[in-house]
Every structure is written in C-alpha cells, then in structure tokens.
Amino acid sequence: MSNNDSQPLSVIESWDSYWQETRTSGSYAGGGSSHPLVTSFWTHFFLIAKDRNKSLKIIDVGSGNGAVVECANKVFAGKLPEFTCLDVSESAIRLLEERFPSVHGVVADATSIPLDPASFDIATSLFGVEYAGLDALAELTRLIASGGELALVLHHRGGSIYEKCKASLDATRQMQAAAFIPKCIAMFKAGFAAQQGGDRAEYDAAGKQLAPAIKATEEILARYDGDVADGTILRLYRDVRTMHDRMRHYEESDVVGWLTTLQEETEAYAGRMASMLDVAVDDTRFQQVCTDLTEQGFEILRAEPLASSDDKPPLAWVLIAQKK
C-alpha cells in the first residue's frame, strides 16, 4: 500500500504498472510473497481460523498479487469465506477479481478505508500496510470486531529480503550510471543503419561508446550473483550480446522498442526497491507496534522474526494479535 504523503506518485504509478504487467512481463519480478516460509505462515494461520470458525469475514490490505487470498483459497478448498481485498492499485484489484470472482475488491489507501468499523473477523496484510506508514494500523484495527484477529507479515530491516532489495537497487543504479541501456540503443540504431548502407563510422563510434558500459556491467555481475535484480541484468547482458551477434535476424523497431521498454521498467523497479527499503521495520519500531496494539486492547499471540533457523537472517516480521 502507498500513502500519497509518504510515497511519491511515481512510486505509486510504478506499482500499479507492475501489477498491470505481471501477466506478461518476466523482467524485474521480485518480492518475497511466495517464499515457502511465508506461504507456510499463512496456510497455518488460515487452517486454525477455519477450524475455529466456519463463517468468517476477512479483509486483506495491500493485497498486491493476491498471495494471501491464494493461500486462503487453498485452505478453504476453493470455497472462500467472505473476502475483501484492498489495494491502492486499481490494476492489482482488477486482476484479483478476475482470478477470484468471489472476492470483493476495494481500491483505496490504507490510511482511509471506506468500510464500517468492527465489520471483519480477520484483517491481514502481507508486505502491504507498512507502505502506508505503520500509523495506518489504527485504521486497520478499526475494522476488526471484538474477538477478531490481526495477522501481519512486515518487511524486516536488515533481513534477507531487505538485503536482497538493497543489493538489487545498488546494482541497478550502477547499471543506470553506466548508461548501459541508452548506449545499447545508440549502438543498435547505428548498427541497423550501417546494415542498410549507412555510415559504418557512426556504428564503430557507438561501439566504442558502449565498451565502457559493457565493462561496468560485467563488473556489476562479478560483484553480485546472477540473481541480483531478479536476474534481469544478467539476462539483459546476454540478450544484448546475442542480438548483436545475430543483428541481421532482428528488426530495428523490435530491438529498440524492447530496450526502451526495459529502460522504463528499470527506473520503475529501482523506485519499488527504494520504497521497500524505506518502509522496512527495525526491531525498535516492531516492538512499538506491539505496544501500540496492546494499548488498543489487543492480546499479542505471536510476534517474532520469521526465519528458517536461528543462524539464518530473518525473512520478515510476523505478528498475530486478537482484539479483546
């Protein structure tokens, strides 16, 4: 979720475009919502909720790609209870409504949810509510009926997802600073022109301009593993080499169009990575969240880092609380 006061409009738009394009775009996918630890947490949570109460009203805030509702759908064997999904991205909500026709979608900011108080048995958020600022939790808890539960998975500052996002942002910014994509575009334009009888000298000059950017990109790939930025930098580097070697087999409009789109995606991706780093929750803030919930009349049932083992960095924070 995004808050217009805390997140630039460009970041909000980049998330909206990202959800709109997730069906077809393999570039810059990212995220941790499908990590086995995360899906296990939600599966266990919904199994217990299903066992206790056969009739539930659930709201998921910051629904994004629908990871929470997908876990619930599996637990409830395709017969979801009354389920509301809320996100600031209209594209995300429309995709969710297509995938899960029984879900009620709401396009709204988490700081101002247009729904009645105490109208839900369960409120959930997976890497969502923190984007609106954790003060939005008061708005989320307003929706929970007495005896109802709140379940959160929050970005962990210093955790494994955080460090991966940080490395991906650093690598992406270094590639942008080297102007790798713009110089590739210039080289291909000159190359296609040379193939049509144009000045070969311009193609040679563009190749010389590209050479330092290629070296910088190779240094980035040597510094980070191939999965950095979801593997897109490595795929881009390889694909550019392949297309250059087989340029006569490609159309200029296709190659330049692909690179131009990827350049736009790169900037949007960097914005999303930066926003993830900005909203990640440290230990002090997490403890404050627990204290705030207790003061609002909640009993903390679980509040801890989510990690595969004690010697591994945490993936996220998890929190389950019940309204007294």
MARNUTI-687744 format. One record per residue (C-alpha): x, y, z; residue in one letter. Coordinates in steps of 0.05 Angstrom, whole numbers, plus 5000, padded with zeros to 4 digits. Layout:
<rs>
XYZA...
</rs>
This chain:
<rs>
500050005000M502250714987S500851355022N500651964978N504052365033D509851875043S510651554974Q511851964911P506551904857L511751594811S512651014860V505150904865I504650904790E510550424783S507049924829W500550004791D504149884725S507849294755Y501448944775W498349104708Q504248784671E505448174716T501747724668R506647814612T513048134638S518647694662G523148274679S524148524750Y519048054782A521948014852G518648014920G518247504976G510847374979S511446674951S517246454995H515745775027P516346065097L511246605081V506246125049T507145645107S505546205157F499146395121W497045675109T497745515183H494146155203F488146015159F487845275179L487045485252I481946035234A477945535192K477845035249D475245555299R470145895256N466645645194K463646325177S468846875170L469347575143K476447735122I479848355095I486748355065D490249035060V495649165008G493548544970S498348644912G498947984874N493947634919G498747174956A494547195020V487947044985V491346494945E493546155009C486646225039A483445954976N487645324981K485945225055V478545325041F478844864981A476545394932G470545594975K473046245003L469346575061P467147295052E473647605030F475348345016T481848554983C484249274987L489849604949D491650294924V493049984856S486849904813E490649424767S492248964826A484948954848I482248824778R487048244768L485047954835L477648004819E478947624754E482847074789R478047024848F471047234826P468047164896S472947684924V470448394936H475748884913G476649574942V481350094911V483350554969A489150795011D490250415075A490151065115T482951185096S478950545087I471750665066P468850085106L464950035171D468449935238P468449245271A465948925206S471248375198F473347765238D480347775209I484848315180A491248115144T496948455108S503048165074L508448675058F502949185050G500649625107V507749885122E507650235054Y502150685081A506150805144G505050385206L500450915233D495450615184A494950025232L490050425273A485550455211E486449705200L484949525273T478649955270R475649445222L476548845268I470748615310A471448415383S474847735387G477547825317G484747755296E490048155261L495647795223A501448165192L507847995154V512348605151L518848775117H524648665164H530149195162R536648805156G533148155139G534547735077S529348065033I531848755055Y539048575037E536948284970K533048914954C538949344975K543748954930A538748984873S537949734880L545449844883D546749414822A541049734783T543450434799R550550254778Q548049994712M544050624702Q550051054719A554050684665A548350854615A548550134591F541650124560I541850814527P548650644497K545949964473C540250334439I545150814404A549550234382M543749834353F540850434317K547650564285A548549824270G541949754235F543350384196A550150104174A546649464151Q542349894106Q548450234076G549450794126G555951064153D559950504186R563951014225A557951204266E556850474284Y564250394304D563751034346A557550784381A561050124396G566850494428K561950894470Q558650254492L565049894511A565950224580P558650084596A559649354579I565749324624K561849664681A556149164673T561048584674E563948864738E556948914768I555648184751L562347974781A560848374844R553848084854Y550947404839D546947284776G540347334813D541348064831V535548494807A531747834796D536847624744G534848164695T541648494689I544847824671L539347664621R539848364591L547448294583Y546847614550R540947814505D544448434480V550548024461R546247504425T542248034388M548648404368H551747764342D545447604302R543148304286M541248154215R535947684241H532348234280Y528248844264E530749504290E523849704317S523349064357D530249124389V529949864403V522849804428G524849244476W530749634503L526650274511T521249894550T526649564593L529750244607Q522950484634E522049844674E528949934704T527350614732E520650374759A524049764790Y529150204825A523450614853G520049994880R526449734911M527750414944A520650424972S521649725002M527949945037L524550575063D518750215095V522549625126A521349565201V527049535251D526849205319D525049835357T519250005311R516649295314F516649295389Q512949965387Q507649665342V506549105392C506049615449T501050035409D496749435395L496749235468T494549935487E488949895436Q486149275471G489548725432F492848105460E499347925424I499147195405L505447175363R510747705349A517547495323E522247475263P520546955211L526746545196A528445835175S533345745232S536746145287D543146225248D539746495185K537647225175P530147335184P525747375123L520547835155A516848015218W510547635235V505247875283L498547575304I494147945354A487047855379Q482248415396K479548315466K
</rs>
